[in-house]
Amino acid sequence: MNVVSDVSKLMTDKALPEIFREDNFRGDAFFNELMKSHTTLRIGGPADVFAVPRDAISIRNLLCDARDKQIPVTPVGGGSNLLVADEGIGGVVVSTASLNRMQVVEEMNDGVRLFVEAGAPLQKVVSFAKDKGYKGIEGLAGIPGSMGGAIKGNAGSFGYAIGTVIESVALINAHGKLAILDPGTLNLGYRASAISDEYIVLSANIRLEKDDAYDVAKRVREFLHEKRERQPLSEWSAGCVFKNPEGAQAGRLIEEADCKHLKRGDVEVSGLHANFFINRGNGRAADFLALMDVVKARVMQLFGYELEPEIKVAGRV
């Protein structure tokens, strides 16, 4: 299969103008858009095309047309937990940022059911639950990114995980086929789910329990304070770089391997939490990947653990 992976070819064969005609696509599309502007790490070269659909129908049409024209598609949410190559991403990057609705669909005696679109910031959902006195996701306070990414990676902290409150998830694949999956089918595990890269998360129904609003807000404040004390939340990072291996903590292993403040270019292992790599201003993906290799090698040599990446690497690497 010959895939289209550069802007000049895309423009020459007129594939993209057809995909983005007004009767087919509602939203915005940008050529040569730097991905560093759309990731929490602030690293990443240009996407051939960066598309921001305004509705699920536009996403379906875009996916089907891109498949028919053999144009690769890369979905992104809030840009956290993502390292984009310095050479950028070929084809079309599809952002769910405009799919950000959230609403109560059912209120019960002991809880509430929420409909949340994939592009809604996770912290918007946490804040809503805190203000209303709904419990179940307090431990997710401070985790960046969107709802879709949180679901796909089963985001969690302090013993909480988004998977514990999910009732159903709506997804769409490259053929435009819609699927509604329940938690059992999603196979949610530690920082993982059964949602493959073939699918884009569109929305989810989650159920939260009613509680005293003061108690919920207190727990959120405490978790957020503890996270700020332990993690560089104000720095440019992609969150935790490596998954915790069974029976150990990646951050502690990296720290004990004397990797804190280790640098490659403008990318540095955080001195606050060693499982965070910080972009000090002009970081490059190549430096980030090189630093990952050094850290992995040290941990393996000293402790025998093979660290597995938690971040996703995308683009021309």
C-alpha positions as YAML, in Angstrom:
chain: A
units: angstrom
residues:
- id: 1
  name: MET
  ca: [0.00, 0.00, 0.00]
- id: 2
  name: ASN
  ca: [1.34, 3.42, -0.92]
- id: 3
  name: VAL
  ca: [0.46, 5.84, 1.85]
- id: 4
  name: VAL
  ca: [0.38, 9.59, 1.44]
- id: 5
  name: SER
  ca: [2.72, 11.15, 3.97]
- id: 6
  name: ASP
  ca: [3.76, 14.62, 2.87]
- id: 7
  name: VAL
  ca: [1.95, 17.86, 2.25]
- id: 8
  name: SER
  ca: [3.14, 18.34, -1.34]
- id: 9
  name: LYS
  ca: [1.74, 14.96, -2.40]
- id: 10
  name: LEU
  ca: [-1.48, 15.56, -0.51]
- id: 11
  name: MET
  ca: [-1.97, 18.86, -2.29]
- id: 12
  name: THR
  ca: [-0.93, 17.50, -5.68]
- id: 13
  name: ASP
  ca: [-3.47, 14.70, -5.77]
- id: 14
  name: LYS
  ca: [-6.19, 16.98, -4.34]
- id: 15
  name: ALA
  ca: [-7.15, 14.32, -1.82]
- id: 16
  name: LEU
  ca: [-7.42, 16.71, 1.10]
- id: 17
  name: PRO
  ca: [-9.57, 19.38, -0.55]
- id: 18
  name: GLU
  ca: [-12.08, 16.64, -1.29]
- id: 19
  name: ILE
  ca: [-12.02, 15.38, 2.29]
- id: 20
  name: PHE
  ca: [-12.54, 18.83, 3.76]
- id: 21
  name: ARG
  ca: [-15.30, 20.08, 1.48]
- id: 22
  name: GLU
  ca: [-18.06, 21.90, 3.39]
- id: 23
  name: ASP
  ca: [-20.74, 19.26, 2.88]
- id: 24
  name: ASN
  ca: [-18.42, 16.58, 4.27]
- id: 25
  name: PHE
  ca: [-16.53, 18.15, 7.15]
- id: 26
  name: ARG
  ca: [-17.41, 20.70, 9.82]
- id: 27
  name: GLY
  ca: [-14.41, 22.05, 11.70]
- id: 28
  name: ASP
  ca: [-10.93, 23.43, 11.07]
- id: 29
  name: ALA
  ca: [-7.89, 22.05, 9.25]
- id: 30
  name: PHE
  ca: [-4.34, 23.41, 9.23]
- id: 31
  name: PHE
  ca: [-1.36, 22.46, 7.05]
- id: 32
  name: ASN
  ca: [2.15, 22.05, 8.52]
- id: 33
  name: GLU
  ca: [0.83, 22.65, 12.05]
- id: 34
  name: LEU
  ca: [3.58, 22.24, 14.66]
- id: 35
  name: MET
  ca: [2.58, 19.53, 17.11]
- id: 36
  name: LYS
  ca: [4.62, 21.17, 19.86]
- id: 37
  name: SER
  ca: [1.70, 23.59, 20.14]
- id: 38
  name: HIS
  ca: [-0.65, 20.70, 20.90]
- id: 39
  name: THR
  ca: [1.29, 18.62, 23.44]
- id: 40
  name: THR
  ca: [1.91, 19.21, 27.14]
- id: 41
  name: LEU
  ca: [5.59, 18.41, 26.53]
- id: 42
  name: ARG
  ca: [5.87, 21.21, 23.93]
- id: 43
  name: ILE
  ca: [7.85, 18.94, 21.61]
- id: 44
  name: GLY
  ca: [6.97, 17.83, 18.10]
- id: 45
  name: GLY
  ca: [7.44, 18.69, 14.45]
- id: 46
  name: PRO
  ca: [4.73, 19.54, 11.91]
- id: 47
  name: ALA
  ca: [1.69, 17.46, 11.15]
- id: 48
  name: ASP
  ca: [0.99, 17.36, 7.41]
- id: 49
  name: VAL
  ca: [-2.58, 18.28, 8.32]
- id: 50
  name: PHE
  ca: [-4.05, 19.02, 11.75]
- id: 51
  name: ALA
  ca: [-7.83, 18.57, 11.69]
- id: 52
  name: VAL
  ca: [-10.25, 19.61, 14.43]
- id: 53
  name: PRO
  ca: [-13.71, 18.18, 13.63]
- id: 54
  name: ARG
  ca: [-16.69, 19.75, 15.38]
- id: 55
  name: ASP
  ca: [-18.87, 16.64, 15.49]
- id: 56
  name: ALA
  ca: [-18.81, 12.87, 15.28]
- id: 57
  name: ILE
  ca: [-20.23, 12.83, 11.74]
- id: 58
  name: SER
  ca: [-17.28, 14.89, 10.51]
- id: 59
  name: ILE
  ca: [-14.91, 12.44, 12.21]
- id: 60
  name: ARG
  ca: [-16.66, 9.51, 10.53]
- id: 61
  name: ASN
  ca: [-16.52, 11.16, 7.10]
- id: 62
  name: LEU
  ca: [-12.87, 12.11, 7.55]
- id: 63
  name: LEU
  ca: [-11.87, 8.60, 8.62]
- id: 64
  name: CYS
  ca: [-13.71, 6.94, 5.75]
- id: 65
  name: ASP
  ca: [-12.33, 9.31, 3.12]
- id: 66
  name: ALA
  ca: [-8.80, 9.10, 4.48]
- id: 67
  name: ARG
  ca: [-9.00, 5.30, 4.39]
- id: 68
  name: ASP
  ca: [-10.27, 5.32, 0.82]
- id: 69
  name: LYS
  ca: [-7.45, 7.65, -0.26]
- id: 70
  name: GLN
  ca: [-4.82, 5.73, 1.75]
- id: 71
  name: ILE
  ca: [-3.99, 8.71, 3.96]
- id: 72
  name: PRO
  ca: [-2.78, 7.75, 7.45]
- id: 73
  name: VAL
  ca: [-4.70, 9.14, 10.42]
- id: 74
  name: THR
  ca: [-3.37, 9.78, 13.93]
- id: 75
  name: PRO
  ca: [-5.87, 10.71, 16.68]
- id: 76
  name: VAL
  ca: [-4.86, 13.01, 19.54]
- id: 77
  name: GLY
  ca: [-6.69, 14.29, 22.57]
- id: 78
  name: GLY
  ca: [-5.26, 16.74, 25.09]
- id: 79
  name: GLY
  ca: [-1.68, 16.05, 24.03]
- id: 80
  name: SER
  ca: [-0.52, 14.67, 27.36]
- id: 81
  name: ASN
  ca: [1.31, 11.35, 27.59]
- id: 82
  name: LEU
  ca: [2.48, 11.97, 24.02]
- id: 83
  name: LEU
  ca: [5.91, 12.42, 22.43]
- id: 84
  name: VAL
  ca: [5.81, 13.56, 18.80]
- id: 85
  name: ALA
  ca: [8.84, 13.07, 16.55]
- id: 86
  name: ASP
  ca: [10.93, 16.07, 15.54]
- id: 87
  name: GLU
  ca: [10.12, 15.22, 11.91]
- id: 88
  name: GLY
  ca: [6.41, 15.49, 12.69]
- id: 89
  name: ILE
  ca: [3.51, 13.23, 11.72]
- id: 90
  name: GLY
  ca: [2.55, 12.17, 8.21]
- id: 91
  name: GLY
  ca: [-1.01, 12.29, 6.96]
- id: 92
  name: VAL
  ca: [-3.83, 13.74, 9.05]
- id: 93
  name: VAL
  ca: [-3.81, 14.29, 12.79]
- id: 94
  name: VAL
  ca: [-7.38, 14.27, 14.13]
- id: 95
  name: SER
  ca: [-7.91, 16.29, 17.30]
- id: 96
  name: THR
  ca: [-10.99, 15.67, 19.45]
- id: 97
  name: ALA
  ca: [-10.59, 19.07, 21.18]
- id: 98
  name: SER
  ca: [-13.92, 20.40, 19.88]
- id: 99
  name: LEU
  ca: [-15.84, 17.36, 21.14]
- id: 100
  name: ASN
  ca: [-15.98, 18.63, 24.71]
- id: 101
  name: ARG
  ca: [-19.60, 18.47, 25.85]
- id: 102
  name: MET
  ca: [-20.50, 17.18, 29.29]
- id: 103
  name: GLN
  ca: [-24.00, 16.81, 30.71]
- id: 104
  name: VAL
  ca: [-26.02, 14.97, 33.32]
- id: 105
  name: VAL
  ca: [-28.18, 12.39, 31.57]
- id: 106
  name: GLU
  ca: [-29.73, 10.79, 34.65]
- id: 107
  name: GLU
  ca: [-29.89, 11.66, 38.32]
- id: 108
  name: MET
  ca: [-30.63, 8.87, 40.79]
- id: 109
  name: ASN
  ca: [-31.10, 8.71, 44.55]
- id: 110
  name: ASP
  ca: [-27.55, 7.59, 45.20]
- id: 111
  name: GLY
  ca: [-25.71, 8.85, 42.16]
- id: 112
  name: VAL
  ca: [-25.60, 10.49, 38.77]
- id: 113
  name: ARG
  ca: [-24.87, 9.40, 35.21]
- id: 114
  name: LEU
  ca: [-22.78, 11.77, 33.09]
- id: 115
  name: PHE
  ca: [-22.30, 11.89, 29.34]
- id: 116
  name: VAL
  ca: [-18.81, 13.17, 28.53]
- id: 117
  name: GLU
  ca: [-17.31, 13.66, 25.09]
- id: 118
  name: ALA
  ca: [-13.74, 12.54, 24.43]
- id: 119
  name: GLY
  ca: [-12.27, 16.02, 24.05]
- id: 120
  name: ALA
  ca: [-13.49, 17.29, 27.41]
- id: 121
  name: PRO
  ca: [-10.51, 18.02, 29.67]
- id: 122
  name: LEU
  ca: [-10.30, 15.44, 32.43]
- id: 123
  name: GLN
  ca: [-9.92, 18.20, 35.01]
- id: 124
  name: LYS
  ca: [-13.18, 19.77, 33.83]
- id: 125
  name: VAL
  ca: [-14.92, 16.52, 34.80]
- id: 126
  name: VAL
  ca: [-13.07, 16.30, 38.13]
- id: 127
  name: SER
  ca: [-13.96, 19.93, 38.93]
- id: 128
  name: PHE
  ca: [-17.63, 19.38, 38.06]
- id: 129
  name: ALA
  ca: [-17.81, 16.33, 40.33]
- id: 130
  name: LYS
  ca: [-16.08, 18.22, 43.14]
- id: 131
  name: ASP
  ca: [-18.48, 21.18, 42.93]
- id: 132
  name: LYS
  ca: [-21.56, 18.94, 42.84]
- id: 133
  name: GLY
  ca: [-20.43, 16.52, 45.55]
- id: 134
  name: TYR
  ca: [-20.07, 13.45, 43.31]
- id: 135
  name: LYS
  ca: [-17.41, 10.96, 44.38]
- id: 136
  name: GLY
  ca: [-15.44, 8.39, 42.46]
- id: 137
  name: ILE
  ca: [-12.75, 10.34, 40.61]
- id: 138
  name: GLU
  ca: [-11.17, 12.53, 43.30]
- id: 139
  name: GLY
  ca: [-7.79, 10.84, 42.88]
- id: 140
  name: LEU
  ca: [-7.63, 11.93, 39.24]
- id: 141
  name: ALA
  ca: [-7.12, 15.55, 40.31]
- id: 142
  name: GLY
  ca: [-4.13, 17.09, 38.57]
- id: 143
  name: ILE
  ca: [-3.91, 14.55, 35.73]
- id: 144
  name: PRO
  ca: [-3.70, 16.47, 32.43]
- id: 145
  name: GLY
  ca: [-5.23, 15.55, 29.12]
- id: 146
  name: SER
  ca: [-8.66, 14.73, 27.78]
- id: 147
  name: MET
  ca: [-11.35, 12.25, 28.70]
- id: 148
  name: GLY
  ca: [-10.66, 10.12, 25.64]
- id: 149
  name: GLY
  ca: [-7.00, 9.71, 26.47]
- id: 150
  name: ALA
  ca: [-7.81, 9.03, 30.11]
- id: 151
  name: ILE
  ca: [-10.14, 6.21, 29.07]
- id: 152
  name: LYS
  ca: [-7.76, 4.64, 26.57]
- id: 153
  name: GLY
  ca: [-4.93, 4.63, 29.11]
- id: 154
  name: ASN
  ca: [-7.19, 3.98, 32.13]
- id: 155
  name: ALA
  ca: [-5.73, 7.00, 33.90]
- id: 156
  name: GLY
  ca: [-5.47, 6.72, 37.66]
- id: 157
  name: SER
  ca: [-3.79, 7.81, 40.86]
- id: 158
  name: PHE
  ca: [-4.07, 7.32, 44.62]
- id: 159
  name: GLY
  ca: [-6.01, 4.09, 44.15]
- id: 160
  name: TYR
  ca: [-8.56, 5.69, 41.80]
- id: 161
  name: ALA
  ca: [-8.93, 4.89, 38.08]
- id: 162
  name: ILE
  ca: [-11.28, 6.21, 35.43]
- id: 163
  name: GLY
  ca: [-12.20, 2.63, 34.54]
- id: 164
  name: THR
  ca: [-14.01, 2.12, 37.85]
- id: 165
  name: VAL
  ca: [-16.71, 4.68, 36.96]
- id: 166
  name: ILE
  ca: [-17.19, 3.89, 33.26]
- id: 167
  name: GLU
  ca: [-20.51, 2.37, 32.20]
- id: 168
  name: SER
  ca: [-20.01, 2.52, 28.43]
- id: 169
  name: VAL
  ca: [-17.70, 4.00, 25.81]
- id: 170
  name: ALA
  ca: [-18.56, 5.00, 22.24]
- id: 171
  name: LEU
  ca: [-15.81, 4.47, 19.65]
- id: 172
  name: ILE
  ca: [-15.44, 4.71, 15.90]
- id: 173
  name: ASN
  ca: [-12.99, 2.87, 13.65]
- id: 174
  name: ALA
  ca: [-11.33, 3.68, 10.33]
- id: 175
  name: HIS
  ca: [-14.28, 2.17, 8.44]
- id: 176
  name: GLY
  ca: [-16.71, 4.54, 10.13]
- id: 177
  name: LYS
  ca: [-18.19, 1.75, 12.23]
- id: 178
  name: LEU
  ca: [-19.52, 2.80, 15.62]
- id: 179
  name: ALA
  ca: [-19.11, 0.54, 18.65]
- id: 180
  name: ILE
  ca: [-20.48, 0.84, 22.17]
- id: 181
  name: LEU
  ca: [-18.36, -1.09, 24.67]
- id: 182
  name: ASP
  ca: [-18.98, -1.88, 28.33]
- id: 183
  name: PRO
  ca: [-16.23, -2.06, 30.98]
- id: 184
  name: GLY
  ca: [-15.88, -5.83, 30.63]
- id: 185
  name: THR
  ca: [-15.19, -5.57, 26.91]
- id: 186
  name: LEU
  ca: [-12.77, -2.67, 27.42]
- id: 187
  name: ASN
  ca: [-10.47, -4.94, 29.47]
- id: 188
  name: LEU
  ca: [-9.24, -2.02, 31.55]
- id: 189
  name: GLY
  ca: [-6.01, -2.69, 33.39]
- id: 190
  name: TYR
  ca: [-3.04, -0.79, 34.77]
- id: 191
  name: ARG
  ca: [-2.59, 2.20, 32.40]
- id: 192
  name: ALA
  ca: [-4.08, 0.15, 29.60]
- id: 193
  name: SER
  ca: [-7.26, -0.89, 27.82]
- id: 194
  name: ALA
  ca: [-8.33, -3.03, 24.88]
- id: 195
  name: ILE
  ca: [-8.93, 0.10, 22.76]
- id: 196
  name: SER
  ca: [-6.55, -0.26, 19.82]
- id: 197
  name: ASP
  ca: [-5.11, 2.57, 17.72]
- id: 198
  name: GLU
  ca: [-7.64, 1.66, 15.04]
- id: 199
  name: TYR
  ca: [-10.36, 3.31, 17.14]
- id: 200
  name: ILE
  ca: [-11.07, 6.88, 18.22]
- id: 201
  name: VAL
  ca: [-12.95, 7.41, 21.47]
- id: 202
  name: LEU
  ca: [-15.98, 9.63, 20.91]
- id: 203
  name: SER
  ca: [-17.67, 9.73, 24.32]
- id: 204
  name: ALA
  ca: [-18.43, 7.85, 27.50]
- id: 205
  name: ASN
  ca: [-21.14, 7.44, 30.08]
- id: 206
  name: ILE
  ca: [-19.79, 7.43, 33.62]
- id: 207
  name: ARG
  ca: [-21.55, 6.94, 36.94]
- id: 208
  name: LEU
  ca: [-20.56, 8.78, 40.10]
- id: 209
  name: GLU
  ca: [-21.95, 8.42, 43.61]
- id: 210
  name: LYS
  ca: [-23.47, 11.24, 45.63]
- id: 211
  name: ASP
  ca: [-21.54, 12.42, 48.68]
- id: 212
  name: ASP
  ca: [-21.12, 15.48, 50.82]
- id: 213
  name: ALA
  ca: [-19.70, 18.24, 48.61]
- id: 214
  name: TYR
  ca: [-17.37, 19.45, 51.35]
- id: 215
  name: ASP
  ca: [-15.89, 15.96, 51.81]
- id: 216
  name: VAL
  ca: [-15.39, 15.47, 48.07]
- id: 217
  name: ALA
  ca: [-13.74, 18.89, 47.71]
- id: 218
  name: LYS
  ca: [-11.50, 18.17, 50.69]
- id: 219
  name: ARG
  ca: [-10.25, 14.93, 49.16]
- id: 220
  name: VAL
  ca: [-9.61, 16.63, 45.81]
- id: 221
  name: ARG
  ca: [-7.62, 19.40, 47.52]
- id: 222
  name: GLU
  ca: [-5.58, 16.90, 49.51]
- id: 223
  name: PHE
  ca: [-4.77, 14.75, 46.48]
- id: 224
  name: LEU
  ca: [-3.89, 17.80, 44.40]
- id: 225
  name: HIS
  ca: [-1.65, 19.19, 47.16]
- id: 226
  name: GLU
  ca: [0.16, 15.89, 47.51]
- id: 227
  name: LYS
  ca: [0.61, 15.63, 43.76]
- id: 228
  name: ARG
  ca: [2.02, 19.15, 43.55]
- id: 229
  name: GLU
  ca: [4.48, 18.28, 46.31]
- id: 230
  name: ARG
  ca: [5.66, 15.15, 44.48]
- id: 231
  name: GLN
  ca: [5.30, 15.93, 40.77]
- id: 232
  name: PRO
  ca: [6.43, 18.84, 38.53]
- id: 233
  name: LEU
  ca: [2.91, 19.80, 37.48]
- id: 234
  name: SER
  ca: [3.94, 23.31, 36.40]
- id: 235
  name: GLU
  ca: [6.71, 22.09, 34.07]
- id: 236
  name: TRP
  ca: [6.50, 21.00, 30.45]
- id: 237
  name: SER
  ca: [6.27, 17.21, 30.63]
- id: 238
  name: ALA
  ca: [4.31, 14.29, 29.23]
- id: 239
  name: GLY
  ca: [3.51, 12.86, 32.65]
- id: 240
  name: CYS
  ca: [5.08, 9.61, 33.78]
- id: 241
  name: VAL
  ca: [7.51, 8.30, 31.18]
- id: 242
  name: PHE
  ca: [7.56, 4.65, 32.28]
- id: 243
  name: LYS
  ca: [4.99, 2.27, 33.74]
- id: 244
  name: ASN
  ca: [5.62, 0.92, 37.21]
- id: 245
  name: PRO
  ca: [7.02, -2.61, 36.86]
- id: 246
  name: GLU
  ca: [5.35, -5.28, 38.94]
- id: 247
  name: GLY
  ca: [6.49, -5.00, 42.55]
- id: 248
  name: ALA
  ca: [8.39, -1.73, 42.09]
- id: 249
  name: GLN
  ca: [8.01, 1.99, 41.36]
- id: 250
  name: ALA
  ca: [9.63, 3.34, 38.20]
- id: 251
  name: GLY
  ca: [10.35, 6.74, 39.75]
- id: 252
  name: ARG
  ca: [12.14, 5.22, 42.72]
- id: 253
  name: LEU
  ca: [14.20, 2.89, 40.51]
- id: 254
  name: ILE
  ca: [15.26, 5.80, 38.30]
- id: 255
  name: GLU
  ca: [16.14, 7.92, 41.34]
- id: 256
  name: GLU
  ca: [18.17, 5.10, 42.92]
- id: 257
  name: ALA
  ca: [19.97, 4.67, 39.61]
- id: 258
  name: ASP
  ca: [21.20, 8.25, 40.16]
- id: 259
  name: CYS
  ca: [19.38, 9.62, 37.12]
- id: 260
  name: LYS
  ca: [17.80, 12.73, 38.64]
- id: 261
  name: HIS
  ca: [18.83, 15.87, 36.72]
- id: 262
  name: LEU
  ca: [20.42, 13.75, 33.99]
- id: 263
  name: LYS
  ca: [20.13, 15.69, 30.71]
- id: 264
  name: ARG
  ca: [20.21, 15.23, 27.00]
- id: 265
  name: GLY
  ca: [19.98, 18.55, 25.22]
- id: 266
  name: ASP
  ca: [17.15, 20.53, 26.80]
- id: 267
  name: VAL
  ca: [15.41, 17.43, 28.18]
- id: 268
  name: GLU
  ca: [16.08, 16.67, 31.86]
- id: 269
  name: VAL
  ca: [15.03, 14.01, 34.35]
- id: 270
  name: SER
  ca: [13.03, 15.90, 36.97]
- id: 271
  name: GLY
  ca: [14.64, 16.45, 40.34]
- id: 272
  name: LEU
  ca: [11.22, 16.34, 41.98]
- id: 273
  name: HIS
  ca: [9.98, 13.05, 40.47]
- id: 274
  name: ALA
  ca: [12.43, 10.96, 38.47]
- id: 275
  name: ASN
  ca: [9.74, 9.39, 36.27]
- id: 276
  name: PHE
  ca: [9.03, 12.80, 34.71]
- id: 277
  name: PHE
  ca: [11.25, 14.18, 31.95]
- id: 278
  name: ILE
  ca: [11.11, 17.97, 31.63]
- id: 279
  name: ASN
  ca: [11.45, 20.10, 28.53]
- id: 280
  name: ARG
  ca: [13.57, 23.03, 29.64]
- id: 281
  name: GLY
  ca: [12.67, 25.13, 26.62]
- id: 282
  name: ASN
  ca: [14.00, 23.76, 23.37]
- id: 283
  name: GLY
  ca: [13.74, 20.03, 23.94]
- id: 284
  name: ARG
  ca: [13.76, 17.65, 20.99]
- id: 285
  name: ALA
  ca: [12.15, 14.24, 20.63]
- id: 286
  name: ALA
  ca: [15.53, 12.77, 19.73]
- id: 287
  name: ASP
  ca: [16.95, 13.98, 23.06]
- id: 288
  name: PHE
  ca: [13.93, 12.64, 24.94]
- id: 289
  name: LEU
  ca: [14.29, 9.19, 23.36]
- id: 290
  name: ALA
  ca: [18.04, 9.15, 23.99]
- id: 291
  name: LEU
  ca: [17.44, 10.01, 27.65]
- id: 292
  name: MET
  ca: [14.87, 7.20, 27.89]
- id: 293
  name: ASP
  ca: [17.45, 4.75, 26.56]
- id: 294
  name: VAL
  ca: [20.07, 5.86, 29.10]
- id: 295
  name: VAL
  ca: [17.63, 5.60, 32.01]
- id: 296
  name: LYS
  ca: [16.36, 2.19, 30.90]
- id: 297
  name: ALA
  ca: [19.89, 0.86, 30.58]
- id: 298
  name: ARG
  ca: [20.92, 2.08, 34.04]
- id: 299
  name: VAL
  ca: [17.84, 0.61, 35.71]
- id: 300
  name: MET
  ca: [18.30, -2.70, 33.93]
- id: 301
  name: GLN
  ca: [21.98, -2.88, 34.81]
- id: 302
  name: LEU
  ca: [21.51, -2.04, 38.48]
- id: 303
  name: PHE
  ca: [18.15, -3.64, 39.31]
- id: 304
  name: GLY
  ca: [17.25, -6.00, 36.47]
- id: 305
  name: TYR
  ca: [13.94, -4.30, 35.64]
- id: 306
  name: GLU
  ca: [12.97, -3.70, 32.00]
- id: 307
  name: LEU
  ca: [11.14, -0.37, 32.09]
- id: 308
  name: GLU
  ca: [8.17, -0.18, 29.71]
- id: 309
  name: PRO
  ca: [7.18, 3.21, 28.27]
- id: 310
  name: GLU
  ca: [3.93, 4.71, 29.51]
- id: 311
  name: ILE
  ca: [4.06, 7.58, 27.02]
- id: 312
  name: LYS
  ca: [3.04, 7.09, 23.40]
- id: 313
  name: VAL
  ca: [5.55, 7.95, 20.68]
- id: 314
  name: ALA
  ca: [4.03, 9.17, 17.42]
- id: 315
  name: GLY
  ca: [5.32, 10.36, 14.08]
- id: 316
  name: ARG
  ca: [8.31, 9.82, 11.84]
- id: 317
  name: VAL
  ca: [10.75, 8.16, 14.24]
...
